Structures are given as structure tokens and as C-alpha cells.
Amino acid sequence: MTEDPKNMTCAEFQAQLPELVGSGDDISAHPHLKSCELCRQLLSELETIAEAARQLFPVTDPPDELWTHIEQAIKIDAEKPEEALEAKSSLDSSPPDLAAEPA
Ligand SMILES: [Zn+2]
């Protein structure tokens, strides 16, 4: 049986690795890692890559993403004040119905 994690080969372990990483379990406690230096190194490399990916694509953290959008919007306004002003004034003047509407 190949189901005993202590006796699994590196290939078997590495085939499961993406699943193990994705599950969020503590992979460092895996029996194969305790006996296999090679896979410990592989795992630490994978974790470094995964960490970098999380910083590049913070999909699990919507509030941060929201703040990034807000910051970008503020930056665009600050960098192109004339363009922003122009867009604003054209918005103010284009729908005459809005101005005529009683408050
Ligand atoms: Zn191994």
C-alpha cells in the first residue's frame, strides 16, 4: 500500500504537495518531511514562492485591495488635476435635468 505517509516516495509526496499546501494544514508535520531532507528544502522553496505570490496577488484580503483602489483613485486625481477637473465640470454641465431638479 502506498497510503502509509511514512513509506511514500518523494514523487508521491510531491504529487500531493500542492494539495497539502492548498489545504492550509501544517505540512512541516508530515511524516515524509521528517525523514526526507530533499522534500523539506522543496517545501521551504515553495513556501517562499507562495508568500511572494500572496504579496503580488492579495486576493484573500479584499479590504487591502479596496484601499489600493482608493489610493490609486486619489493618486490619479492628484497627478492629473486638470483632467479630473475637466471630467468633473463636463459632468456638471452635461445633464441639465439634474441642475433644474429641485433640491
Ligand atoms: Zn522526499
Residues whose N, C-alpha, C, O or C-beta is under 5 A from the ligand:
A	BS01	ZN	C10 C36 L38 C39
